[in-house]
Amino acid sequence: MYAVFQTGGKQFRAEPGFRLRIPSLPAEPGDVVTFDQVLLAGDDAEQVVVGTPMVDGASVKAEVIRHGRARKLVVFKRKRRKGYRRKQGHRQGFTEIRVDEVALA
């Protein structure tokens, strides 16, 4: 069983046992979170349910493992012949989850 759900303005494919890094959630490690914005759900090859836009009654339950920050990105701006240079770094926060269950109804 798998599902495509939406959180933080992004879409993720989830199966039981998968570990995902999603945008930061206000939850503590060990908490169980439920995602009910499921866009598509199905099993391996037989049944696929596509939502319009969401699948009614479908949900993804996951456990929060940890919070962290991604690798540093360097943002460098420059204008030629003007001596204009700006360097800035950025590290996006994430929440790592382990998918426990994908339920259709």
C-alpha positions in Angstrom: 0.0 0.0 0.0 1.3 3.4 -0.9 0.0 7.0 -0.9 1.0 10.4 -2.2 0.3 13.1 0.4 0.9 16.8 0.7 2.5 18.7 3.5 4.4 22.0 3.6 3.4 22.8 0.0 5.2 19.7 -1.3 4.1 16.2 -2.2 5.7 12.9 -0.9 5.2 9.3 -1.8 4.9 7.1 1.3 4.9 3.4 2.1 4.9 1.7 5.5 8.5 1.6 6.8 9.7 4.5 4.6 11.7 7.3 6.2 11.0 10.8 4.8 12.4 14.3 5.3 9.6 16.7 5.2 9.4 20.5 6.0 9.5 21.2 9.7 6.5 20.3 11.8 5.7 21.5 15.3 5.9 18.0 16.9 8.3 16.4 19.3 10.3 13.3 18.5 8.3 10.2 19.3 4.9 11.9 18.5 2.6 10.3 16.0 1.3 12.7 13.3 -1.5 12.1 10.8 -1.5 13.5 7.2 -5.0 13.6 5.8 -4.3 15.5 2.6 -3.8 12.3 0.5 -3.8 13.0 -3.3 -3.5 9.4 -4.5 -3.5 6.0 -2.8 -3.2 2.4 -4.0 -1.7 -1.0 -3.7 1.1 -2.5 -5.8 -0.7 -3.1 -9.2 -4.4 -3.7 -8.7 -6.2 -0.7 -7.2 -5.3 3.0 -7.5 -7.6 5.7 -6.1 -7.0 9.2 -7.4 -8.5 12.1 -5.4 -10.4 15.0 -6.8 -8.4 16.7 -5.3 -8.2 14.6 -2.1 -9.0 11.0 -1.5 -11.9 10.9 1.0 -11.1 9.1 4.3 -7.5 8.3 3.4 -4.7 9.1 5.8 -1.0 8.5 6.4 0.2 7.9 10.0 3.8 8.5 10.8 6.1 8.8 13.8 8.5 11.8 14.2 12.0 10.6 14.5 14.1 13.8 14.7 14.4 17.4 13.6 17.4 18.7 11.8 18.8 21.1 9.2 19.9 20.3 5.7 23.3 20.9 4.2 24.3 24.5 3.6 23.5 26.2 0.4 25.5 29.2 -0.7 23.6 32.1 -2.3 26.0 34.3 -4.2 24.9 37.5 -6.0 27.1 39.4 -8.4 26.9 42.2 -10.9 29.6 42.4 -13.5 31.9 45.5 -13.6 30.2 47.1 -10.6 32.1 45.5 -7.7 28.8 44.2 -6.3 29.1 40.9 -4.5 26.9 39.3 -1.8 27.4 35.9 -0.2 24.7 34.4 2.0 24.2 30.9 3.4 21.0 29.0 4.0 20.1 25.8 5.9 16.5 24.6 5.5 15.0 22.9 8.6 13.4 19.5 8.2 11.5 16.8 10.2 12.4 13.2 9.6 9.4 10.8 9.9 8.9 7.1 9.7 5.7 6.1 7.9 3.8 3.5 10.1 0.4 3.1 8.2 -1.4 4.1 5.0 -5.1 3.8 5.4 -7.8 4.2 2.8 -10.9 4.4 5.0 
